[in-house]
Amino acid sequence: MKRLAAVVFFLLLTGSFGAAKDWETAVIIGTSESDVTSPMIRGSKTVMHYTVETKDYLLLLDYTYHPSTKSDTPDEPGKNSPPSLPLGEPTKIAIEGHHAYLLDIHGAEVKMSIKKKTKV
């Protein structure tokens, strides 16, 4: 009986993590960036600000990364450089709570935090 309960619990647990995202079409209409430095953080970090328009919302999204400190290190999108997102062209977005997921030009998901969400 305990084994059956454990199997049912495992199936319910894994089923909740496998929920598909609700993708919709969006357009990135603007970008800007801020460099942030502080004695509390090691090195500096760069915050990319994206303005994204969907059929229902105008979103202000932030994406943070740490720029490479070595000149011979290749840029890795999403780790030490901003993601490759299509500016002014349709892309896909999924909104979940305080985060938005956009698809970059390679089809990879990019997780961003939602700073402001305004109904259109």
DSSP file (Angstrom, degrees, kcal/mol; ACC not computed):
  #  RESIDUE AA STRUCTURE BP1 BP2  ACC     N-H-->O    O-->H-N    N-H-->O    O-->H-N    TCO  KAPPA ALPHA  PHI   PSI    X-CA   Y-CA   Z-CA
    1    1 A M     >        0   0    0      0, 0.0     4,-2.2     0, 0.0     5,-0.2   0.000 360.0 360.0 360.0 -40.9    0.0    0.0    0.0
    2    2 A K  H  >  +     0   0    0      1,-0.2     4,-2.3     2,-0.2     5,-0.2   0.885 360.0  52.9 -64.4 -37.2    2.8    2.4    0.8
    3    3 A R  H  > S+     0   0    0      2,-0.2     4,-2.3     1,-0.2    -1,-0.2   0.913 108.7  49.1 -65.5 -42.0    4.5    1.6   -2.5
    4    4 A L  H  > S+     0   0    0      1,-0.2     4,-2.5     2,-0.2    -2,-0.2   0.907 111.2  49.9 -63.3 -42.3    1.2    2.4   -4.4
    5    5 A A  H  X S+     0   0    0     -4,-2.2     4,-2.4     1,-0.2    -1,-0.2   0.892 110.6  50.3 -63.5 -39.4    0.9    5.7   -2.5
    6    6 A A  H  X S+     0   0    0     -4,-2.3     4,-2.4     2,-0.2    -2,-0.2   0.899 111.0  48.6 -66.1 -40.5    4.5    6.6   -3.3
    7    7 A V  H  X S+     0   0    0     -4,-2.3     4,-2.3     2,-0.2    -2,-0.2   0.919 112.7  47.5 -65.6 -43.9    4.0    5.9   -7.0
    8    8 A V  H  X S+     0   0    0     -4,-2.5     4,-2.3     2,-0.2     5,-0.2   0.921 112.5  49.6 -63.7 -44.0    0.8    7.9   -7.1
    9    9 A F  H  X S+     0   0    0     -4,-2.4     4,-2.4     1,-0.2    -2,-0.2   0.912 111.1  49.7 -60.9 -43.5    2.5   10.8   -5.3
   10   10 A F  H  X S+     0   0    0     -4,-2.4     4,-2.6     2,-0.2     5,-0.2   0.907 110.7  49.7 -62.9 -42.4    5.5   10.7   -7.7
   11   11 A L  H  X S+     0   0    0     -4,-2.3     4,-1.8     1,-0.2    -2,-0.2   0.897 112.6  47.0 -64.7 -40.8    3.1   10.7  -10.8
   12   12 A L  H  X S+     0   0    0     -4,-2.3     4,-1.4     2,-0.2    -1,-0.2   0.894 113.0  50.1 -66.5 -39.4    1.2   13.7   -9.4
   13   13 A L  H  X S+     0   0    0     -4,-2.4     4,-0.9    -5,-0.2    -2,-0.2   0.932 114.0  42.4 -66.4 -46.7    4.4   15.5   -8.6
   14   14 A T  H  X S+     0   0    0     -4,-2.6     4,-0.9     1,-0.2    -1,-0.2   0.816 109.8  58.9 -72.0 -29.2    6.0   15.0  -12.0
   15   15 A G  H  < S+     0   0    0     -4,-1.8    -1,-0.2    -5,-0.2     3,-0.2   0.844 102.0  53.6 -67.3 -33.5    2.8   15.8  -13.8
   16   16 A S  H >< S+     0   0    0     -4,-1.4     3,-0.7     1,-0.2    -1,-0.2   0.804 107.5  50.7 -73.3 -27.7    2.6   19.3  -12.2
   17   17 A F  H 3< S+     0   0    0     -4,-0.9    -1,-0.2     1,-0.2    -2,-0.2   0.708 101.4  63.3 -80.3 -19.1    6.1   20.2  -13.4
   18   18 A G  T 3<  +     0   0    0     -4,-0.9    -1,-0.2    -3,-0.2    -2,-0.1   0.259  69.7 136.5 -90.7  13.5    5.4   19.1  -17.0
   19   19 A A    <   -     0   0    0     -3,-0.7     2,-0.1     1,-0.1    -3,-0.0  -0.386  55.0-122.3 -65.2 135.1    2.7   21.7  -17.6
   20   20 A A        -     0   0    0     -2,-0.1     2,-0.2     1,-0.1    -1,-0.1  -0.456  24.3-112.6 -77.5 149.2    3.1   23.4  -21.0
   21   21 A K        -     0   0    0     -2,-0.1     2,-1.1     1,-0.1    -1,-0.1  -0.502  22.0-120.2 -79.7 151.0    3.5   27.1  -21.3
   22   22 A D        -     0   0    0     73,-0.2    73,-0.5    -2,-0.2     2,-0.2  -0.777  37.3-162.4 -93.1  94.0    0.7   29.2  -22.9
   23   23 A W        +     0   0    0     -2,-1.1     2,-0.3    71,-0.1    71,-0.2  -0.548  14.6 171.1 -82.9 140.9    2.6   30.8  -25.8
   24   24 A E  E     -A   93   0A   0     69,-2.3    69,-2.7    -2,-0.2     2,-0.3  -0.925  37.8 -90.2-140.2 167.3    1.3   33.9  -27.6
   25   25 A T  E     +A   92   0A   0     -2,-0.3    30,-0.5    67,-0.2     2,-0.3  -0.574  47.8 166.5 -83.2 140.9    2.7   36.3  -30.1
   26   26 A A  E     -AB  91  54A   0     65,-2.7    65,-2.8    -2,-0.3     2,-0.4  -0.948  25.7-140.6-146.3 163.5    4.5   39.5  -29.0
   27   27 A V  E     -AB  90  53A   0     26,-2.2    26,-2.8    -2,-0.3     2,-0.7  -0.998  15.1-136.2-131.0 129.6    6.8   42.2  -30.5
   28   28 A I  E     +cB  87  52A   0     61,-0.7    60,-2.5    58,-0.6    24,-0.2  -0.766  27.0 175.8 -82.8 116.0    9.8   43.7  -28.7
   29   29 A I  E     +     0   0A   0     22,-2.5     2,-0.3    -2,-0.7    23,-0.2   0.529  57.0   9.1-104.4  -7.0    9.4   47.4  -29.4
   30   30 A G  E     - B   0  51A   0     21,-1.2    21,-2.7     2,-0.0     2,-0.3  -0.966  53.1-168.0-168.4 153.0   12.3   48.8  -27.4
   31   31 A T  E     + B   0  50A   0     -2,-0.3     2,-0.3    19,-0.2    19,-0.2  -0.972   9.9 164.8-140.0 155.8   15.5   48.1  -25.5
   32   32 A S  E     - B   0  49A   0     17,-1.7    17,-3.2    -2,-0.3     2,-0.3  -0.941  19.4-142.2-155.4 171.2   17.9   49.9  -23.1
   33   33 A E  E     - B   0  48A   0     -2,-0.3     2,-0.4    15,-0.2    15,-0.2  -0.989   6.1-161.4-144.0 153.1   20.5   48.9  -20.7
   34   34 A S  E     - B   0  47A   0     13,-2.4    13,-3.2    -2,-0.3     2,-0.5  -0.995  15.2-140.6-131.3 137.2   21.9   49.9  -17.3
   35   35 A D  E     - B   0  46A   0     -2,-0.4     2,-0.5    11,-0.2    11,-0.2  -0.868  20.8-161.9 -96.9 130.5   25.3   49.0  -15.8
   36   36 A V  E     + B   0  45A   0      9,-3.4     9,-2.5    -2,-0.5     2,-0.3  -0.950  13.6 171.4-118.4 127.9   25.1   48.2  -12.1
   37   37 A T  E     + B   0  44A   0     -2,-0.5     7,-0.1     7,-0.2     5,-0.1  -0.974   4.8 158.8-131.8 149.8   28.1   48.2   -9.7
   38   38 A S    >   -     0   0    0      5,-0.5     3,-0.9     3,-0.4     5,-0.1  -0.969  49.3-119.5-162.7 150.3   28.2   48.0   -6.0
   39   39 A P  T 3  S+     0   0    0      0, 0.0    -1,-0.1     0, 0.0     4,-0.1   0.735 113.0  63.3 -65.0 -19.1   30.6   47.0   -3.3
   40   40 A M  T 3  S+     0   0    0      2,-0.1     2,-0.4    -3,-0.0    -3,-0.0   0.729  99.6  57.7 -79.3 -21.8   28.2   44.2   -2.3
   41   41 A I  S <  S-     0   0    0     -3,-0.9     2,-0.6     2,-0.2    -3,-0.4  -0.860  87.8-116.9-111.5 146.4   28.5   42.4   -5.7
   42   42 A R  S    S-     0   0    0     -2,-0.4    -2,-0.1    -5,-0.1     2,-0.0  -0.682  81.4 -22.2 -79.2 122.7   31.6   41.0   -7.2
   43   43 A G  S    S-     0   0    0     -2,-0.6    -5,-0.5    -5,-0.1     2,-0.3  -0.298  98.2 -59.7  74.9-163.1   32.3   42.8  -10.5
   44   44 A S  E     -B   37   0A   0     23,-0.2     2,-0.3    -7,-0.1    -7,-0.2  -0.747  41.4-152.1-114.7 164.7   29.6   44.6  -12.4
   45   45 A K  E     -B   36   0A   0     -9,-2.5    -9,-3.4    -2,-0.3     2,-0.4  -0.970   8.9-138.8-134.6 154.8   26.3   43.4  -13.9
   46   46 A T  E     -BD  35  65A   0     19,-3.1    19,-2.4    -2,-0.3     2,-0.6  -0.937   9.0-156.1-115.7 133.1   24.3   44.7  -16.8
   47   47 A V  E     -BD  34  64A   0    -13,-3.2   -13,-2.4    -2,-0.4     2,-0.5  -0.945   6.4-155.7-110.8 120.1   20.5   44.9  -16.8
   48   48 A M  E     -BD  33  63A   0     15,-3.4    15,-2.4    -2,-0.6     2,-0.5  -0.826   7.6-154.1 -93.3 130.6   18.8   44.9  -20.2
   49   49 A H  E     -BD  32  62A   0    -17,-3.2   -17,-1.7    -2,-0.5     2,-0.4  -0.923  12.0-169.8-107.5 125.9   15.4   46.5  -20.2
   50   50 A Y  E     -BD  31  61A   0     11,-2.9    11,-3.0    -2,-0.5     2,-0.6  -0.943  15.3-153.1-118.7 136.6   12.9   45.3  -22.8
   51   51 A T  E     -BD  30  60A   0    -21,-2.7   -22,-2.5    -2,-0.4   -21,-1.2  -0.953  23.4-175.7-106.0 119.6    9.5   46.8  -23.8
   52   52 A V  E     -BD  28  59A   0      7,-2.6     7,-3.4    -2,-0.6     2,-0.5  -0.946  12.7-156.3-123.7 135.0    7.3   44.1  -25.2
   53   53 A E  E     +BD  27  58A   0    -26,-2.8   -26,-2.2    -2,-0.4     5,-0.2  -0.947  14.6 173.5-114.6 126.8    3.8   44.5  -26.6
   54   54 A T  E     -B   26   0A   0      3,-3.0   -28,-0.1    -2,-0.5    66,-0.0  -0.575  51.7 -93.1-112.4-177.9    1.3   41.6  -26.8
   55   55 A K  S    S+     0   0    0    -30,-0.5   -29,-0.1    -2,-0.2     3,-0.1   0.781 124.9  25.2 -70.0 -22.9   -2.3   41.8  -27.9
   56   56 A D  S    S+     0   0    0      1,-0.1    64,-2.6    63,-0.1     2,-0.3   0.708 122.1  36.4-109.2 -27.3   -3.4   42.4  -24.2
   57   57 A Y  E     - E   0 119A   0     62,-0.3    -3,-3.0    63,-0.1     2,-0.5  -0.878  52.7-143.6-133.7 156.7   -0.4   43.9  -22.4
   58   58 A L  E     -DE  53 118A   0     60,-2.8    60,-2.4    -2,-0.3     2,-0.4  -0.994  36.7-164.2-112.8 118.7    2.5   46.3  -22.6
   59   59 A L  E     -DE  52 117A   0     -7,-3.4    -7,-2.6    -2,-0.5     2,-0.6  -0.841  21.6-155.5-112.6 140.6    5.3   44.7  -20.6
   60   60 A L  E     -DE  51 116A   0     56,-2.6    55,-3.2    -2,-0.4    56,-1.3  -0.970  27.4-175.3-109.6 115.3    8.5   46.1  -19.2
   61   61 A L  E     -DE  50 114A   0    -11,-3.0   -11,-2.9    -2,-0.6     2,-0.4  -0.834  14.4-152.5-115.7 147.8   10.9   43.2  -18.7
   62   62 A D  E     -DE  49 113A   0     51,-2.4    51,-2.0    -2,-0.3     2,-0.4  -0.955   7.8-173.9-120.1 140.4   14.4   43.0  -17.2
   63   63 A Y  E     -D   48   0A   0    -15,-2.4   -15,-3.4    -2,-0.4     2,-0.4  -0.993  11.5-160.3-132.0 124.2   17.2   40.6  -18.0
   64   64 A T  E     +D   47   0A   0     -2,-0.4     2,-0.3   -17,-0.2   -17,-0.2  -0.866  16.8 161.3-111.0 137.5   20.4   40.6  -15.9
   65   65 A Y  E     -D   46   0A   0    -19,-2.4   -19,-3.1    -2,-0.4    15,-0.2  -0.974  37.4-119.9-146.6 161.2   23.8   39.2  -16.9
   66   66 A H        -     0   0    0     13,-1.1   -21,-0.2    -2,-0.3     3,-0.1  -0.911  34.0-131.0-102.8 114.1   27.4   39.6  -15.8
   67   67 A P        -     0   0    0      0, 0.0   -23,-0.2     0, 0.0    14,-0.1  -0.260  34.2 -90.1 -64.2 153.3   29.6   40.8  -18.7
   68   68 A S        -     0   0    0     12,-0.8     7,-0.0     1,-0.1    12,-0.0  -0.368  29.4-161.6 -63.9 137.1   32.8   38.9  -19.4
   69   69 A T  S    S+     0   0    0     -3,-0.1     2,-0.4    -2,-0.1    -1,-0.1   0.606  73.3  69.4 -94.6 -14.7   35.9   40.2  -17.5
   70   70 A K  S >  S-     0   0    0      1,-0.1     3,-1.0     4,-0.1    -2,-0.0  -0.883  71.6-146.6-107.7 135.9   38.4   38.5  -19.8
   71   71 A S  T 3  S+     0   0    0     -2,-0.4    -1,-0.1     1,-0.2    -3,-0.0   0.754  97.8  54.8 -72.1 -23.2   38.9   39.7  -23.3
   72   72 A D  T 3  S+     0   0    0      2,-0.1    -1,-0.2     0, 0.0    -2,-0.0   0.424  82.9 103.9 -91.6   2.5   39.7   36.2  -24.6
   73   73 A T  S <  S-     0   0    0     -3,-1.0    -5,-0.1     1,-0.0     2,-0.1  -0.727  74.0-125.3 -85.4 125.9   36.5   34.6  -23.3
   74   74 A P        -     0   0    0      0, 0.0     2,-0.3     0, 0.0     6,-0.1  -0.400  29.7-103.9 -69.2 146.7   33.9   34.0  -26.0
   75   75 A D        -     0   0    0     -2,-0.1     6,-0.1     4,-0.1     0, 0.0  -0.521  30.3-161.2 -70.8 133.2   30.4   35.5  -25.4
   76   76 A E    >>> -     0   0    0     -2,-0.3     3,-2.7    -3,-0.1     4,-1.8  -0.950  24.5-123.1-114.9 108.5   27.8   33.0  -24.3
   77   77 A P  B 345S+h   81   0B   0      0, 0.0    -2,-0.0     0, 0.0     7,-0.0  -0.259  97.3  16.8 -53.5 129.1   24.3   34.4  -24.9
   78   78 A G  T 345S+     0   0    0      3,-2.3   -14,-0.1     1,-0.1    -3,-0.0   0.183 125.3  57.7  93.1 -16.6   22.5   34.3  -21.6
   79   79 A K  T <45S-     0   0    0     -3,-2.7   -13,-1.1     3,-0.1    -1,-0.1   0.798 128.7  -4.3-109.5 -56.4   25.6   33.9  -19.5
   80   80 A N  T  <5S+     0   0    0     -4,-1.8   -12,-0.8   -15,-0.2   -15,-0.1   0.153 129.9  43.4-127.2  19.8   27.9   36.9  -20.2
   81   81 A S  B   <S-h   77   0B   0     -5,-0.8    -3,-2.3   -14,-0.1   -15,-0.1  -0.973  92.1 -88.7-153.0 160.1   26.0   38.6  -23.0
   82   82 A P        -     0   0    0      0, 0.0    -3,-0.1     0, 0.0    -2,-0.1  -0.307  52.4 -95.7 -69.3 157.2   22.4   39.6  -23.7
   83   83 A P        -     0   0    0      0, 0.0     2,-1.2     0, 0.0    27,-0.0  -0.324  35.5-108.7 -69.3 156.5   20.2   37.1  -25.5
   84   84 A S        +     0   0    0     -3,-0.1    21,-2.7     2,-0.0    22,-0.3  -0.726  51.6 169.7 -87.9  93.6   19.7   37.3  -29.2
   85   85 A L        -     0   0    0     -2,-1.2     2,-0.6    19,-0.2    19,-0.1  -0.845  39.1-111.9-109.4 143.8   16.1   38.6  -29.4
   86   86 A P    >   -     0   0    0      0, 0.0   -58,-0.6     0, 0.0     3,-0.6  -0.632  30.2-148.2 -77.9 115.9   14.4   39.8  -32.6
   87   87 A L  B 3  S+c   28   0A   0     -2,-0.6   -58,-0.2     1,-0.2   -56,-0.0  -0.731  78.5   0.4 -86.4 124.5   13.7   43.6  -32.2
   88   88 A G  T 3  S+     0   0    0    -60,-2.5    -1,-0.2    -2,-0.5   -59,-0.1   0.490 111.0 101.6  80.2   3.7   10.6   44.8  -34.0
   89   89 A E  S <  S-     0   0    0     -3,-0.6   -61,-0.7   -61,-0.1    -1,-0.3  -0.874  82.3 -91.5-118.4 152.4    9.6   41.3  -35.3
   90   90 A P  E     +A   27   0A   0      0, 0.0     2,-0.3     0, 0.0   -63,-0.2  -0.348  51.7 163.2 -62.6 139.2    7.0   38.9  -34.0
   91   91 A T  E     -A   26   0A   0    -65,-2.8   -65,-2.7   -67,-0.0     2,-0.4  -0.842  37.6 -95.1-141.7 179.0    8.3   36.4  -31.4
   92   92 A K  E     -A   25   0A   0     -2,-0.3    11,-1.7    11,-0.2     2,-0.3  -0.818  35.6-176.9-105.5 143.3    6.6   34.1  -28.8
   93   93 A I  E     -AF  24 102A   0    -69,-2.7   -69,-2.3    -2,-0.4     2,-0.4  -0.991  11.5-166.3-137.6 144.6    6.1   34.9  -25.1
   94   94 A A  E     - F   0 101A   0      7,-2.0     7,-2.8    -2,-0.3     2,-0.5  -1.000  12.3-153.0-129.0 131.2    4.6   33.0  -22.2
   95   95 A I  E     + F   0 100A   0    -73,-0.5     2,-0.4    -2,-0.4     5,-0.2  -0.914  18.3 170.3-109.5 125.5    3.7   34.8  -19.0
   96   96 A E  E >   - F   0  99A   0      3,-2.8     3,-1.8    -2,-0.5     2,-0.3  -0.894  60.3 -59.3-136.5 104.1    3.8   32.9  -15.7
   97   97 A G  T 3  S-     0   0    0     -2,-0.4    -1,-0.0     1,-0.3     0, 0.0  -0.439 119.8 -12.0  64.9-123.3    3.4   34.9  -12.5
   98   98 A H  T 3  S+     0   0    0     -2,-0.3    16,-2.7    -3,-0.1     2,-0.3   0.232 125.6  77.0 -94.9  12.4    6.2   37.5  -12.2
   99   99 A H  E <   -FG  96 113A   0     -3,-1.8    -3,-2.8    14,-0.2     2,-0.4  -0.921  58.4-159.8-125.6 149.8    8.2   36.0  -15.0
  100  100 A A  E     -FG  95 112A   0     12,-2.7    12,-2.8    -2,-0.3     2,-0.5  -0.969   8.4-151.0-124.2 143.8    8.0   36.1  -18.8
  101  101 A Y  E     -FG  94 111A   0     -7,-2.8    -7,-2.0    -2,-0.4     2,-0.3  -0.972  15.6-174.3-116.0 120.9    9.6   33.6  -21.2
  102  102 A L  E     -FG  93 110A   0      8,-2.3     8,-2.6    -2,-0.5     2,-0.5  -0.848  23.8-124.9-112.0 151.3   10.6   34.8  -24.7
  103  103 A L  E     - G   0 109A   0    -11,-1.7   -11,-0.2    -2,-0.3     6,-0.2  -0.843  26.2-146.3 -93.9 127.5   11.9   32.7  -27.5
  104  104 A D    >   -     0   0    0      4,-2.5     3,-1.7    -2,-0.5   -19,-0.2  -0.153  38.5 -85.0 -81.0-175.7   15.2   34.0  -28.9
  105  105 A I  T 3  S+     0   0    0    -21,-2.7   -20,-0.1     1,-0.3    -1,-0.1   0.676 130.9  52.3 -68.4 -15.2   16.2   33.8  -32.6
  106  106 A H  T 3  S-     0   0    0    -22,-0.3    -1,-0.3     2,-0.1   -21,-0.1   0.453 119.7-107.7 -96.3  -2.6   17.6   30.3  -32.0
  107  107 A G  S <  S+     0   0    0     -3,-1.7     2,-0.2     1,-0.3    -2,-0.1   0.522  73.5 137.7  89.5   6.0   14.3   29.1  -30.4
  108  108 A A        -     0   0    0      1,-0.1    -4,-2.5    -5,-0.0    -1,-0.3  -0.612  57.3-111.6 -86.5 146.6   15.7   28.9  -26.8
  109  109 A E  E     - G   0 103A   0     -2,-0.2     2,-0.5    -6,-0.2    -6,-0.2  -0.574  26.5-161.8 -77.2 137.0   13.6   30.2  -23.9
  110  110 A V  E     - G   0 102A   0     -8,-2.6    -8,-2.3    -2,-0.3     2,-0.4  -0.983  10.0-145.7-120.8 119.5   14.9   33.3  -22.1
  111  111 A K  E     + G   0 101A   0     -2,-0.5     2,-0.3   -10,-0.2   -10,-0.2  -0.727  24.1 173.8 -89.4 129.5   13.5   33.9  -18.6
  112  112 A M  E     - G   0 100A   0    -12,-2.8   -12,-2.7    -2,-0.4     2,-0.4  -0.942  30.6-116.7-132.4 153.4   12.9   37.6  -17.7
  113  113 A S  E     -EG  62  99A   0    -51,-2.0   -51,-2.4    -2,-0.3     2,-0.6  -0.733  26.4-127.2 -91.1 140.9   11.4   39.3  -14.7
  114  114 A I  E     +E   61   0A   0    -16,-2.7   -53,-0.2    -2,-0.4     3,-0.1  -0.766  29.2 173.6 -87.6 120.6    8.3   41.5  -15.2
  115  115 A K  E    S+     0   0A   0    -55,-3.2     2,-0.3    -2,-0.6   -54,-0.2   0.773  70.2   8.7 -95.9 -33.0    8.8   44.9  -13.8
  116  116 A K  E     -E   60   0A   0    -56,-1.3   -56,-2.6     2,-0.0     2,-0.4  -0.985  58.0-168.5-151.7 139.9    5.5   46.5  -15.1
  117  117 A K  E     -E   59   0A   0     -2,-0.3     2,-0.4   -58,-0.2   -58,-0.2  -0.969  11.9-179.7-133.8 115.0    2.5   45.1  -16.8
  118  118 A T  E     -E   58   0A   0    -60,-2.4   -60,-2.8    -2,-0.4     2,-0.1  -0.951  28.1-121.6-121.0 132.8   -0.1   47.5  -18.3
  119  119 A K  E      E   57   0A   0     -2,-0.4   -62,-0.3   -62,-0.2   -63,-0.1  -0.476 360.0 360.0 -69.2 141.2   -3.3   46.5  -20.1
  120  120 A V              0   0    0    -64,-2.6   -63,-0.1    -2,-0.1    -1,-0.1   0.432 360.0 360.0 -89.1 360.0   -3.5   47.8  -23.7
